[in-house]
């Protein structure tokens, strides 16, 4: 819109007409039922609060009618100011452009190729060499494992010949059988507990108890242990808990 040789926007024209009519933004808002923030934004050319072109046209039409301007002319001016940008022509699409410089194709580095081939060959030869040597070493280690005396066998051999105490003492040696656990309590004739606890499992597999003349030995699992009195193996009945009295002569 051109007024007095000056080009005015839709917002400028509405604001000028409002002031000429002696109205405030509040009064325009009350007459049009449009929020003051929207009226103020339209006068500045900001239509973002209108919610789209459809609502913006309606607001422009209502404000123009309230301030004494032609509503249809104001809407046409709004549409003209919001016209989309001109379409792109074929000339714009096919404008000359700077060609892309392609990189020259490099020739292969035959030295690196040859070096990689040597590394592969060396790896194959080394793999075959170690593959042939591994079974022999595995067989030797397997044979060595089977020929080594198990720890349980060593315990049994040591138990076969426990030390013989003096003739005035009753020495009891209790050895847990492989994989067995038994609870044992050895008590002297005066009531003193000489030993109490488990033998085997996570506990030591062997326990030696010495007393003067005699002692009482209780077993929780008599079938899981061997009993030696002064170096001689004593019979143990497997089954229920067992209590024995061991003297220098024997256990009964």
Phi, psi and omega in degrees: 000132180249126180223121182057039178077004181245132179279123180248143174280171179300317180295318178298318181295318179293320179294318180296319180293324178296314180294322180294327179278357179072031181252150173262169179296325179297317180294320178296320179297322181289324181286327185258350185060031176251135183301148182299323181297325179288317179300314180296321179293320179296320178297333177270359181086016180254112182252015185294333181275358183282334180092019179126168183295323182301312180288326179298318178299317179298320179294316179299318180297317182292317181293319180299318179296324183288329183262003175092022176256164179286114183300316183296319179295321179294323178294319178298319178297321178297314180298322180293323181287337181259018182297143179292160179295154181299146180293158179280130181270167179295328179295325179291326182289319186261034175291150178300143179231161180283121181296147178275127181277118180278142178286142178291141179286125181278147177282147181295144177274101184292337179293317179293323179297317180294319180296318178297322178296320178296321179297319179295317180297317179297322178295320179295316180297316180296322180295318179294322181295313182289332177293325179284326184277338184293317180301321181296315180293325179293320179296319180296317180292324179295319179293321180295324180294321183281339180269349179284137181289123180299154179300325181294326179294322179296322180295319180294321178296321180291328181285341183293337183222066177294155182295146181266121181282175175300157185294343182273000184239155173249108181254126180247128176244122180246125182235125178286140176287156181305125178079006182249156177225137177220145176269135185226141170223124178249128185233133178286169182293338179273005178092357180284129178281115181276327178203145175207126179154185180273151173232125183099175183069233178280345178272167177303145183274358183216141179217134179245128181233132182236136178220161177276122176072299187203167177200162175253131182239125178249136180241133173277327179224079186298333180287351182260013182213166173243142184240126177242132176243114182051042175088357182249135180290132181250141180288139177234129179274121180287153178131240185285163176308146188230144176235126181237150171252120184249122175251188178291344185265318183182177179247131183215000000 
